Amino acid sequence: MTADQPGSVRNVVLVGHSGSGKTTLVEALALATGAVNRAGRVEDGGSLSDYDEIEHRQQRSVQLSLVPVEWAGIKINLLDTPGYADFVGELRAGLRAADAALFVVSAADGVDGATRMVWEECAAVGMPRALVITHLESARAGFEEMVQTCQAAFGGDDPDAVLPLYLPLRGTAGADGHAPVTGLIGLLTERIFDYASGERKETAPAEELLPRIAEARNRLIEGIIAESEDETLMDRYLGGAEIDMKTLVEDLEKAVARGTFHPVLAAAPAAEGARHGLGTIELLELVTGGFPTPMEREAPAVTTPEGTRRPALTCDPDGPLAAEVVKTSSDPYVGRISLVRVFSGTLRPDETVHVSGHGLEDRGHEDHDVDERVGALSAPFGKQQRTLAQAIAGDLACVAKLNHAETGDTLSAKDEPLLMAPWEMPDPLLPVAIQAHSKPDEDKLSQGLARLVAEDPTMRLEQNQDTHQVVLWCLGEAHRDVALERLRTRYGVQVDTVPHKVSLRETFGAPAPGRGRHVKQSGGHGQYAICEILVEPLPGGSGIEFVDKVVGGAVPRQFIPSVEKGVRAQAARGVAAGYPLVDVRVTLLDGKAHSVDSSDAAFQTAGALALREAAAEVPIHLLEPVAEVRVLVSDEYVGPVMSDLSGRRGRVLGTEQSGGGLTLIRAEVPEIEIGRYAIDLRSLSHGTGRFSRDYARHEPMPPQLAERIREQATAAA
């Protein structure tokens, strides 16, 4: 399945909520094209279902998977994406690699809010889309009702832009009163495609079906003509002229490729022992005839690694090499495998390319600007890898042993390096604090985490200097579970999760004097240092200010920096609950020294003692970090979200309309209250809410909560 020209490639991403049947549909298409046999096996003995072991255990997709098939001389790269919200990073990678999207909708479950949001994202960039309705075997399933739901969800101001090309044909009702779907009615051809025998058979429709066909067919033709570039076509049609089938099909395919018309189809897996699943042939015909070639889609903008703009890319196998890593994974035998979309030029094995990286330093990813040798090229099929001689512009391929390249990096010619504009990645907002389970795990932890984060740009690794915790930032609980399981099974690192700590601070509630006396004489060289200080609270964000007001040389000049060093060291350790002290002015007023026994170490100790004594005289406030939170949510959930934020001690600063039925809520919320907000918001908004957070400042914690934290700190000590 090596493509020899861009026009013979179709890149299609399957989108839909978890359980809608995307993976089952991919398997049905692979069976219909002969890529697998009726037992689901390929010629070399592999299986299409041989994916990640985690997917087998969880019974759901957790990563982007590529399945290349061939139909009518066209190579179709099917990109199966996870439907669960925690793996939206895999979905966005699939959207980046594809030229068209196939939205899979379950007739039993309907359309969820997250799928609507992805549809809007595709619409914003003009990506062609079609819909496939699955699970028609469900007793609750109704195709016509589901089409109306899709029109309401995706049609916008023009519901006739979402219309079925085929209608399901049901057989005899069973004992439960539910009639199974046995075939499809082609509205343009006015023919029946019967799948009851397990093979597709074409027949003429029965007389009683003609009125139903005529009504749906007329609406479909009007919808196609409305999108036609021939402005006279509608007048001719309304005037009673017969529009020939060839014109209708051509206009349909053009409208689909432009992304202005979205056909609806139906599909079901093949029955036991059957070759063709319901609707698979019709779907393959739409993909090969109606979806755009890579040459019809605009490539991402490119610059040099230094930022100089370069001419727009064209999908030309003879053009400059420009490819992008859309996914990175590890194989225990092969090592790192990079799934690459080639936008321009031709990628060949064993050649040296330039790797340019965007450098997501805040997520643990470094800049890449190196030359690297490409390993073998292959096309995946389950766990099997089929060798490719090359990957031309428009195609997808797996590249072995790119040791530096990570997801989002650009591969280009070493003498003409390029950098592609990155795609949007969701921010990981669920913190997971981890620690090694044992000493052997501790030795392997750093390397395992680095490899894990290199594979997944939606994950961020943080070494928190304040709390001394290793924090893995994820998109949700399922994302976290998969990451920890991969650490254990793939990299042999067992970790334990521990409660996540926020970076608290301490400050003085009132001015207080302090006296530090460090005098010891135990034979030989003694220690002698006395200092007197005054500690005063300062406004938030002031840090620690040290002022010298010693007169008369009571503290020799050379030891004043020692006092400051001791004060700052004690402030870093805290004076009440073990959190850093901030926002105070420490003034050195007086002290005493000894000509022999005074030393730098003695005055450091005296400075620390003075600060602790001052803290014992006044209330010490705990300061908690406050985040500025921006929540984008559907208008219908604004009330519950604002109420929830208030319940988290948040202050709502305002709201503003964002268009498309969305509202942006701005609030300030203590960080200790939003550790699980990524999960809670998803539940509260039925998967449609998104939020971002930025540190705003530290401010005093409520006394009762501060007291509880002090008690916990005392008990731990």
Beta strands, then each sheet from edge to edge (+ up, - down):
strand 1: 9-15
strand 2: 65-71
strand 3: 74-80
strand 4: 100-106
strand 5: 129-134
strand 6: 162-164
strand 7: 166-170
strand 8: 181-186
strand 9: 191-194
strand 10: 201-203
strand 11: 262-266
strand 12: 302-303
strand 13: 322-331
strand 14: 335-344
strand 15: 346-347
strand 16: 352-356
strand 17: 369-373
strand 18: 377-381
strand 19: 384-388
strand 20: 391-392
strand 21: 396-400
strand 22: 410-413
strand 23: 419-420
strand 24: 430-436
strand 25: 460-464
strand 26: 469-474
strand 27: 495-498
strand 28: 505-508
strand 29: 512-520
strand 30: 527-537
strand 31: 544-548
strand 32: 584-592
strand 33: 620-634
strand 34: 651-659
strand 35: 662-670
strand 36: 690-700
sheet 1: 2+ 3- 1- 4- 5- 11- 6-
sheet 2: 7+ 8- 9+ 10-
sheet 3: 12+ 23-
sheet 4: 17+ 16- 22+ 13- 14+ 21- 18+ 19-
sheet 5: 15+ 20-
sheet 6: 25+ 26- 24+ 27-
sheet 7: 28+ 33- 35+ 34-
sheet 8: 28+ 33- 36+
sheet 9: 29+ 30- 32+ 31+
end
